[in-house]
Amino acid sequence: MQIVLHIAIILLTIAAMEAFSWFIHKYLFHGPLWFIHKSHHSERHGWLEFNDVFSLLFASISLYLMWEGRLDLSYKFWIGLGISVYGIIYFIFHDWFIHNRFKSFKSTNPYLLGIRRAHKIHHKSTKKNPSEEFGLLLASKKYFSQK
């Protein structure tokens, strides 16, 4: 029964990270933290960009929580693990599949193609505003009905 609880904590953390990421992306990254995030909306020269500091921040929080909960595998450990899993998903979806930081893999999966379309719309603007589609795993239905 304990494993079910741990899996539930991880899955809830992933869902919470998607909601939290959408919120901070819309209201902080495209708000007062635009001076950092704008590097992500510009042409990249090299493998890293200033915006990657956000990934380092979330990785640090995740590692801290796992460290704090390591001895008794408390809820902190499982929340930290959920944040890490979300980070891995982010890396695969966003950095690899959408932004081609490595040779992009091809897909005909309608969900993946819809997510890619939504993200490309988000990046149409190189300005702070206007912008739309701030999520990673969820996007408006309209992006999934296109061929």
C-alpha positions as semicolon CSV with decimal commas, in nm:
position;residue;x (nm);y (nm);z (nm)
1;M;0,000;0,000;0,000
2;Q;0,294;0,230;0,070
3;I;0,407;0,208;-0,293
4;V;0,065;0,326;-0,412
5;L;0,097;0,632;-0,188
6;H;0,446;0,705;-0,321
7;I;0,334;0,673;-0,683
8;A;0,034;0,897;-0,607
9;I;0,262;1,163;-0,455
10;I;0,488;1,151;-0,762
11;L;0,194;1,178;-1,005
12;L;0,029;1,458;-0,807
13;T;0,361;1,643;-0,798
14;I;0,395;1,613;-1,176
15;A;0,041;1,751;-1,218
16;A;0,114;2,030;-0,970
17;M;0,437;2,114;-1,151
18;E;0,250;2,149;-1,480
19;A;0,004;2,392;-1,319
20;F;0,278;2,579;-1,130
21;S;0,499;2,596;-1,440
22;W;0,213;2,733;-1,649
23;F;0,149;3,002;-1,386
24;I;0,510;3,114;-1,342
25;H;0,574;3,098;-1,716
26;K;0,280;3,327;-1,788
27;Y;0,304;3,566;-1,495
28;L;0,673;3,567;-1,398
29;F;0,874;3,457;-1,702
30;H;0,665;3,678;-1,932
31;G;0,649;3,936;-1,654
32;P;0,923;4,057;-1,418
33;L;1,163;3,772;-1,506
34;W;1,147;3,840;-1,880
35;F;1,506;3,969;-1,871
36;I;1,612;3,607;-1,810
37;H;1,344;3,426;-2,011
38;K;1,385;3,636;-2,326
39;S;1,700;3,438;-2,404
40;H;1,467;3,146;-2,469
41;H;1,270;3,345;-2,726
42;S;1,585;3,448;-2,913
43;E;1,812;3,256;-3,144
44;R;2,042;3,039;-2,936
45;H;2,416;3,070;-2,991
46;G;2,554;2,759;-2,829
47;W;2,395;2,484;-2,627
48;L;2,303;2,684;-2,314
49;E;2,098;2,999;-2,267
50;F;2,042;3,231;-1,970
51;N;1,690;3,087;-1,929
52;D;1,849;2,756;-1,819
53;V;1,899;2,905;-1,472
54;F;1,532;2,819;-1,409
55;S;1,604;2,451;-1,472
56;L;1,896;2,469;-1,230
57;L;1,670;2,627;-0,969
58;F;1,408;2,352;-0,997
59;A;1,676;2,082;-0,998
60;S;1,822;2,230;-0,679
61;I;1,481;2,232;-0,509
62;S;1,423;1,873;-0,617
63;L;1,762;1,756;-0,489
64;Y;1,715;1,942;-0,162
65;L;1,378;1,775;-0,101
66;M;1,514;1,429;-0,186
67;W;1,810;1,488;0,045
68;E;1,584;1,602;0,329
69;G;1,358;1,297;0,295
70;R;1,625;1,040;0,216
71;L;1,663;0,874;0,556
72;D;1,300;0,779;0,615
73;L;1,180;0,823;0,255
74;S;0,932;1,080;0,378
75;Y;0,691;1,268;0,152
76;K;0,968;1,523;0,084
77;F;1,168;1,257;-0,098
78;W;0,873;1,161;-0,319
79;I;0,783;1,523;-0,397
80;G;1,146;1,586;-0,492
81;L;1,138;1,277;-0,711
82;G;0,817;1,401;-0,876
83;I;0,984;1,734;-0,953
84;S;1,280;1,545;-1,101
85;V;1,051;1,329;-1,316
86;Y;0,878;1,647;-1,440
87;G;1,223;1,788;-1,520
88;I;1,308;1,477;-1,723
89;I;0,975;1,506;-1,907
90;Y;1,049;1,875;-1,967
91;F;1,392;1,795;-2,106
92;I;1,259;1,526;-2,343
93;F;0,951;1,718;-2,461
94;H;1,079;2,071;-2,461
95;D;1,454;2,074;-2,510
96;W;1,487;1,764;-2,724
97;F;1,159;1,718;-2,916
98;I;1,049;2,081;-2,958
99;H;1,372;2,283;-2,956
100;N;1,607;2,022;-3,104
101;R;1,891;2,063;-2,858
102;F;1,981;1,718;-2,986
103;K;1,885;1,570;-3,319
104;S;1,508;1,575;-3,291
105;F;1,318;1,252;-3,302
106;K;1,032;1,222;-3,548
107;S;0,678;1,145;-3,444
108;T;0,337;1,113;-3,601
109;N;0,168;1,096;-3,261
110;P;-0,122;1,347;-3,264
111;Y;-0,062;1,447;-2,900
112;L;0,309;1,521;-2,955
113;L;0,238;1,708;-3,276
114;G;-0,029;1,919;-3,101
115;I;0,210;2,005;-2,818
116;R;0,477;2,099;-3,073
117;R;0,229;2,321;-3,266
118;A;0,122;2,499;-2,947
119;H;0,479;2,562;-2,843
120;K;0,572;2,693;-3,187
121;I;0,280;2,939;-3,159
122;H;0,416;3,046;-2,819
123;H;0,752;3,120;-2,979
124;K;0,610;3,311;-3,275
125;S;0,660;3,623;-3,067
126;T;1,008;3,723;-2,960
127;K;0,855;3,985;-2,731
128;K;0,730;3,963;-2,375
129;N;0,371;4,011;-2,496
130;P;0,153;3,905;-2,665
131;S;0,202;3,537;-2,605
132;E;-0,015;3,231;-2,561
133;E;0,016;2,865;-2,470
134;F;0,232;2,858;-2,156
135;G;0,202;2,490;-2,065
136;L;0,432;2,200;-2,139
137;L;0,207;1,894;-2,134
138;L;-0,129;2,061;-2,190
139;A;-0,239;2,291;-2,469
140;S;-0,559;2,425;-2,621
141;K;-0,771;2,174;-2,806
142;K;-0,734;2,367;-3,134
143;Y;-0,373;2,249;-3,174
144;F;-0,474;1,885;-3,174
145;S;-0,739;1,907;-3,445
146;Q;-0,498;2,022;-3,718
147;K;-0,353;1,783;-3,973
